[in-house]
Each structure stands twice: as structure tokens, then as C-alpha cells.
Amino acid sequence: MKNKKSIWSTIILIVALVTLVLLVISVVSTIMDLANVEAAVRAEAEKQGVDEEAAIVLAIGLAQGAIIAGLVIGSIFDVLEIIGGLLFSLKGKWGMFCIVISILGVLVSGYNLYSYIGNKAGAVTIVLAVVSLLLSLLYCVACFMHRKENQEA
């Protein structure tokens, strides 16, 4: 098996590593933004006329918990894509798994782009969504092509 010499294997490896870097950046930026969430919840609570500190602390905890839960749930898919991509590109295993994950990735990226455009998100957000969709498409094509190479070998 010419697994490590394949251009498709290299593309899968690069996309998996880029996904890992983006995941780390996402986790770090989310953790850094938790303080901003506290300030926003406090401001909104004051705007709504909530005076009780216990209620404000509870609202802050709920908001931060929801953000962390969303990060964890969103990261699970990225971790599966990274692990599958590394195993498929380096060892030639988990080919069907990577194909399924790549198709799901294209669907999720396409939905996110559609959602951002519909919600009139900022230009940077839309550009990042387009880049994400293109990476997902590249990953999907590379998974199909690399699996085909492995079956022919």
C-alpha cells in the first residue's frame, strides 16, 4: 500500500491538522470569552431589573454552562474528524468512517453558511464559513479518492 505517498493521503492529513489547529483556537477563544459572557449577563440582568445577586450568579452559570456544553458537543465532531483523518491518511484504516464524517462535515458546513447568510452575519463569519465549506469539500473528495486508491492496491 502506497498510503503515505498518496496526494490524497497528504490532503487528508493536512485537513486533519488544520482542523486540530482550528479546534485549539476555538477552545482558547471560547475560554477567554467567558468573562465577556459574565459582563453581558450582568448588564442584561440589570436592564431587566433583576436585583438579586443569587439570580444573577445563577444566570451567569447557566449561560457559561450552555456555552461550554456547546463547545464540547461541537468539538466531538472535530475530534472524530481529526482521529479518523490521521488514521486514514497514515495507516489507511477507517476509510468508510472518514467518508461518512466528511459527508456530514459538508452538510454541516453548508448549513452553517446558509444560516450565517440568512441571519446576515458579519463578513468575516461568512468568509470563514466559506473556507470551512471548501475544506470540508476537499476533505470529502480526498477521502473518496484515497479509499479508491486503497481498494485498487
Secondary structure as GFF3:
##gff-version 3
##sequence-region A 1 153
A	DSSP	three_ten_helix	3	5	.	.	.	ID=ss1
A	DSSP	alpha_helix	7	48	.	.	.	ID=ss2
A	DSSP	alpha_helix	53	91	.	.	.	ID=ss3
A	DSSP	alpha_helix	95	118	.	.	.	ID=ss4
A	DSSP	alpha_helix	123	152	.	.	.	ID=ss5
###
